[in-house]
Amino acid sequence: MAKPCEEPLKGCQLCGYRVMNYTPEFIQLLKKEFSELKEFKIFWNKYNENPDLVNDLCERCQISYWQKLKYTNHNQVKQHNRTADTPRKSFSSYTFVLIIMASLLGGYLFSNFDNLSKTNNNELSKDKLKSTMMSLKNHFPSLQQSMIKKLGGAFTRLQTPGEPIVFMLLHNDANKQTTDCLASYASVSAKKYIFTNSAQGLWMNGSEWTSYSDRDDEDLFYEKLNAPLEKNEVLVLENLQDLPWSLAKALHHLCDSENPKYTKAMYMLELRVNGDLQQLSDGDKIVAAERAMNMAWQDAPNEFREPLIARLTSFVDAVQWESDEACQGESSFIRISP
């Protein structure tokens, strides 16, 4: 006897992946994280009325959508009523025309100079990037070729920003000092040649945040970083494995490839892993990073943890020991603490 035809599964409106019916556990996770959003209340009412009305995104895209909405609303609330309304002054048509003419004339007079400056800056940037990589190699003689290539690729990528660069440095207890120095030196070089809006980068230590794991502390990490990161653009985060999940999930937004505010940013993440790092292949390094983060955030829901780990492992390499000498350039960073 022939089986009745089944209705084909729908595709996600964002990624095209097939959309399965949401499980009650998944819906409860969404409710726990985003119930305060007025948009989610509408979503919740529709779901209770008919689950098919909201079943248009896969689980990963659904989570990503609500995370972006949460932090967008968070920024809007902080900015609301920041300044009082002031009466506008109207201009006469004659004055307006003069302003437009002056602007056009200024643009015409300086357009050639501006174009020439941009061209020269781009050419200098390429030369400086080469010098930066040579300087890194000279400063860290044992720096493996894979690290040189990946750092070079990251720096080159930052010349034409499209999304934040996330570079993860794996280390064990023996080479923590070398890792700090490499993250510091690479970040200072990036500030010197690429992120030139300010003289300093940001430095955070995940170990300082271990006690901030309550639900009430979820926005603290984001609030502390938001304004400084927008200005300084470079962040070194050491001891990532010690950062509680309640705070680490804010990295979803800070590393978002679709958030235009952070299209030009660089994150150097230091992650402690166990074992010998010298003989690991590139694939093994990613596996080691994933294992360490899964252990650190084992209580986090898979639907949230897996997409974040995938984003944080864009560039991964292991640091080899150089020396235990103290790093220079502490004044090049602004410390961000709870």
N, C-alpha and C positions, 0 to 999 in steps of 0.2 A: 504494500500500500504506500502510495507516495506521501511524503511528509508535506504538511502545509508550508507555504512560503513564509519565511520570517522577514520582518521589516529590517532592512539593512541599518547598521549602526551609523549614526551621524558623525561628521567630522568636526573637529574643533574649529571655531571661527577664526582663531588666531594662528595656530600651528598646523591645522589639518589632521592632527592625530585623532584616531577614533575616540569617541566619547562614550564611556560606559555610564550606566546609571550610578549616581552618587550613592555611596553607602551611608547608613545612618551615622556611623562613626566619623566619616569625613565631614558631614554636615555639622556635627557637634563640634568638631575642631574649628571649623569656620566660625561658628557661633561664639565659641570661647574667645577667639582672637579678635573678632571684628563686630561684635554685637552692639558696640557703642555707635557705630556709623549709621546715620539715618538711611543711607543707601542700602545697607545690609538689612535693615528692618523691612524695606520694601522687598528685597530678595527673599527674606524669610517668609513673608506673607504669601508671596507667589509660590514658593516651594511647598508650603503647607496646603495651598489651594490645589496645585498640580505640579509635581516635580518636573514634568516635561517643559514647563514654561521657562525654567532657568537652566536647563541641561544643554547649554550651547557651547561650553568650554570644557576642555580636559581638566583634570584635577590640578596639574601644575600651572596651567594658564589661569585657572580660577584663583589659585592662591596668589600668583603674581599680580593679578588684577586688584585684589583686595589690599595687598601690601602697598601698592603704589597709591591707591586711593586713601589709605590710612595716613601715609606720610604727607600726601598732598594736603589733606584736610588739616593735619597737624600744623603745617606751615601757615595755612590760611588763618587758622585760629590765632596763632601768635602775632600775625601781622594785622589782624582786625583791630580797628580803632586805635592804631598806632599814632595816627595824626588826625587832628580835627579838620572838618570841612572848612574851607576858606572861600570867600567870594571870588569869582573870576573877574578879571579886568578885560574888557573888550578892546580890540585894536581897530583902528580905522582901516579901510581897504588900502589907502595909500601907504600906510606904515607897513602893512602886511606884504605888499608888493615889493617895497624896498628891502625888507628882510630876505625875501626869496631871491631877489636879484643879487644881494650881497653874498648869500650862501652859494649861489651858482658861480659867481665871479671868483669866490675864494676857492671853490672846488676846481675851477678851470686853471687858476694860477698855480695851485699846488699839486695837481693830479700827477704830473710827470715826476715831481720830486718824490711823492708818496710811492709811486710804482717802483721807482729806482731804489728807494730805501727798502721796500719789501723784498725785491730781488736780491739785494746785497745781503739782507738778513738771512734769507734762505740759504744762500751760498755759504755764508759764514757758519751757519748752523751745521751744515754737512761736515765742514772741516773740523768744527769743534767737537762734533760727535765722534769723529775718528780719533781726535786727540783724547777725548774722554775715555774711550775704550783702551787706548794705549796706556793711559794713566792708571786705569784700573788694573791692567795686566802687570804694570811695573810695581804697583803698590801691593799687589797680591800675586807673587810669582807662581804659586801653585794653583791659581785659578784655572779650572779645567776648561777646555775648549767649548764644551757644551754650554757652560755658564756664560762665556764670552759671547757666543752666538745668540743666546736667549736674551741677555741684557741688551745686546746690540739691536736685536729685533724689537724689543720693547721700546728702547729709546727712539728708534726709527719710526715706529708706530705712533709715537707721541708727537712727531712733527706735523702730522695731519690727523688731529684727534677725532675720534668718532665714538669712543666709549672709554671709560676708565681702564687703566692698565693695572692688573693685579699680578704681582710677582711674589711667589712664595719660596722662602729659603728654608730648607730642612736642615736641622742640626741635631746633634746629641749633646750630652753634658760636656764632652771634651772640647768641642769647638764653638761653644756659645760666644766667647769673646770675639773670635774671628767673624762670626755671623753678625754680631753687633757692628763691627767695624765695616764690614762689606755693605750692610744696609745703610749705614751712615754715609760712607764714601759715595756710594751710588746715588743716594738721595741728594747729597750736597752737589754732586755733578749735575744732576737733573735740574736742580734749582738754579744753578749757574748758567746753564745753556738753554733750558727749555721753559721752566716755570719761573719766569723772571719778574712776575708781578710783586713778589715780596722776597726778602732775603732769607727767610727761615722756613723750614718745614715743621711738621708736627711729629711728636713722638709719644706713643702710649705703651704702657706695660699692662698686659692682660692680667697679670698677677695682682695688680692693685684693685681689680674690680671683682674679685672672687666672691666678696660678701654681698654684692648687689645682684642677687638672683631672684628677688621677689617680683611679683607681677607689677607692683607699684613702681619698680625701677626700670621698666622696659624702655621708657623713652629717654632715660638719663643719658645713655651712651650717644644717642642721636643728637640730643640737645647740646651736649658738650662739644660735639664735632662739627655740627652743621655750619655755623658761621665761620669758624677758623679754617675749615677745609675749603670752603668757597673762596677764601682769600689766599690761602697758602698752598693748596692743591697737592701737596706731597705729604704722605703719612707713612711712618714706620710704626708697625704694631708688633711688639715682641711678646712672646709667651701667649700666642693665640690660643693654645690649648687650655689656658687657665681662664679664658673669658667665658662667663656663664652663657648658656644658650639664650636666656631672656634678653641679653644685650647683643650677643653675636648675630641674632637674626636681623638686627638693624643694618647689617652689612648687605642684606638683600637690596636695600634702597641705595646705600652709598656706592655700591658697585653696579648699579643698574645701568645697562647699556642704552636704555631708552630715555633716561633722564637728562635733558640738555644741560642742566646746571653742572653736571659732573662729567661732561664729555672729555674734558681735559683734566685728568687727575691721575695720580700714581700712588699705589699702595704697595709697600714692601712689608710682607707678612713673615714673621719668624715663627716656625712651628717646630717644637721639640718632638723627635721620634726616637724610638729605641733601636739599638743595633748598629752595625757597621754600615756606613754610608758610601764607602769607597767603590764598591763593585756593583752598585745598583744601575740597572739600565734606566732609560727615560720612563719606560712603562712601570718599572718597579718603584721609581720615585713617586709617581702619581698614586700607585697603590698604597705606599707607605703613608702618604699624606692623607688619603681617604680614610685609612685605618685609624690614624691618630685622631682625626676630627670626629669620626664616628664614635670612638671611645670617649672623647671629651664631651660630646653632646648626645650621649646614648639615650637620654630621656626625652629628647626632642622627637616630634612626629616625623616619620620618614618623608611625608609629603612636603614638609618644610625644609628638612635637613639636606636631603639629596640635591635639590636644585642649587642650594647655597654652596655646597661642597663642589659641585660641578663648576660653578662660577669662579670659585677661589683657586681652582687648579688650572687656570689658563696657562700660566708659566710656572713650572715647578723645577727646582734643581736643589742639589745637596751641596752643602758647603764643606770644604776640606780644611783641616786645621792649618793655620799659618803661624800664629804666635799668640801669646797671652798678654801682649802689651796693651796698655790702655789706649782707647781710640781718641783721636783728636776731633775737635769740631763740636763739642757739646753746646757751644753757644749758637750753633747753626739750627737748633731745634727749639720749639716751644713745647714744653711738657704739658700734656693733657691728663689730668688726674680727676678722680671723683670729687 
